[in-house]
Structure formats: structure tokens, C-alpha cells
Amino acid sequence: MIKNNPTDKGQHIKDLRDAIEHRATWFYYLVEEGLKRGLNYDFARAAIQGCGCFHGKSKYTPTDDLVAFSKEFANQNVQDIFEMDVDAKPEAMKIEFHYCPLVSAWRKLTNDEEKIAKLCDIAMDGDRGIASQFPDFEFSLGKTIAKGDDICEVCFKKVRK
């Protein structure tokens, strides 16, 4: 069973969480419409991956420094929204998410936990796309709230050359 209970971080963070939920709702309905029209999930994966690549190129400063990257990727607002614990070191940035507004939105739309886990994995293609724009980083996903874990685990590691 999916657990995903936020702590009160104030109105500003609630407003940001609500905005993310709104976008997760768009995402859900867009995917549902695509599936109704005979598409499979691949169209959504490609679109989200493309968005991640765009953000990797345009939103983040090019760097091979994971500590510097972590300050942009997991700034204080993002940490508060997702209730993140961030451990950024030169060789790896490990993040534990204790809350996910996307999962919160999807749980309001469906009780299908497999679908929620699928949508989560597709959403993570955005982070995979971001990581792909940094040749010195590799991305991995561990546990996820969407699969019933208490946390999501995201890791960016420095690639050995």
C-alpha cells in the first residue's frame, strides 16, 4: 500500500506542492487519452525524457561537480516540497524523498497502484533525461513511494573515466 503523508511546511510550500499536483494531473489525463487512442506508454516516456534533456541543457549549469549540481537540482524549495534528505559528496549525490506530490495527485485519480508505479517511473524519465546531459554523472533509482516504499531513493554518481 502506498504511504505518502506530507508534513506541514507552510503555505508557500503547500502552494508549490499544489502546482506540482496540478501538473501531475495533466500528465495523468494526457497519458490516459493517449492510451485510449491506441498509444502505449512509450510516447509519454519519450516526451518526459525529452523534457528532462531540455532542462538538463537549459536549466542547470554545466558541471562535473556533483556538490555544485546538487545545489541547483535540490534547492531548498525542492527539498521542502519533496521532504528530501540530500547527501551530496564529490563522488555521489544521494537523495531520499519522504513525500511526493505527484503520487498524491495520482492517488486522487486512481486506486490502481500498478498504474501509479508506472506513471512514477515515466516521470523519473525526466530526471534520467537531466542526468543524460551531464556526461560525468550516472543516475539510478532505488525504492519509490509509488511502489509502496516509505521513501524514494535517487542517486547521481560520478562516472569514473
N, C-alpha and C positions, 0 to 999 in steps of 0.2 A: 504494500500500500504506500502511496506517495505521501510523504510528510513534507510540509513546506510552510512553516509558520514564521512570519516576519516579526521582528521586534519594532517598537515604535522609535523611529529615528527623526521624528518631527515632520512638519507639513511640507517643507521643501523636498525631502526625500520621498515622502508619500506622493507628491505631485510627479516626481521623476519616475517612480515605480508605476504610477497610473499611465504615464505616457508610454512606457515600455510595454505594459499590458495591452494598451490600445494597439500598438504595432504588432504585438503577438496575435491579437485578434484578427487584424488584417491578414497576417501571414496564414493563420488557420483557414480563413474563408477563401483566400486565394488558392491554397493547396486543395481544399475541398472542391472548388469549382474546376480546377484542373483535372482532378481525379474523375469528376462527373463527366468531363468531356473526353475521357479516354486516355489522358496522360498518366504516366506513372510518376513516382516521386522524383525521378531524375531531373525533371525540369526545375523543380524547386531547389534541389541540390546545386545545380549549375548556376541558378540565379543568386543564391545566397553565397556560394563560393565566389562568384564574380563581384558581388558587393564587398566581400572581405578583401579581395585583391585590390579593389578600388581604394578602400580605406587604408590598406597596408601601404599603398603608394602615396596617398594624398593626405591622410590624417596624421600619420606618425612620422617622426623624424627618422631618416635613415640612420641606422646604427648597428654595431655589432656588440653593443654593451647592454646586457640584459637588465642591469640595475637601472640604467637610464630609460630603457624601453618600459620597464615596469611602472615608472612614474607617470608615463602617458597612458599606458594600457589600463592600469588600475589606479587611477587618480582617486582622491578622497571621496568624491561623489559616487563613483562607481563602486568603491569599497563599501560605502554605506548602503547603496541600493541593493547590492547582492550579498551584503553581510559577509564580506571577504576577509580571510586571513591571508596575507601576502607575505611570502618569504622569498625575497629577491637577493640572489647572490650572483657573482660573476659567471658561474657555471650553470645555474638553473634558477628559474622563477617558478615557484610552486604556489598555487592559489587554491584555497578551499572556499567554496561558496556555501553559505548556510541558508540562503534564501534565493529563489528565482522568480521574478515577476512574470516571466514567460510561462513557466509551469503554472503559476497562479491563474493566469488568463486561460490557459488551455483546460485546466480543471473546471472552469466555469462553463466551458463549451462542450465537454465530453467526459464521460466516465471511462473511456477506452484507454487504459493505461499503456497498452502497446502502441497506440497511435501517439500518445503524448511522448513516449520514449522516442519514437520515430521522428516526430517534429523537433524534439530536443537535439537529436543527432544531426538533423538537417541544419538547424540553427547554428550548431557548432561548426558547420562548414564555413561560416563567416570567420570564425577565429582561425580555422585551418587556412583560409584564404589570406588572412592577415599574415600569418606565420610564413606562408609561401613567398612573401615579398621580402623576407629577411633571410638571405642565403646562409647566415651563420646560426640560425635558430631552427629547431625542430619542435613540433607541437605534439602533445599527447593528451588524451582524455582518459581519466580513470573512472571512478564512481560518478554517478549522476543522481540528482534528486528525482529526475523524471523516471528513473528505473527503480525508485523506492529506497535509494540510499539516503542517509542523513545529510550528505554533502555532495557537492560536485568537486571533482579534482581536475584541475587544468595545470599542465606543466609545459613550459618552454625551456628547452635545454640548448646550451651552446653546442654547436656541431664541431667536432674535432676535425681539423683538416690536416 
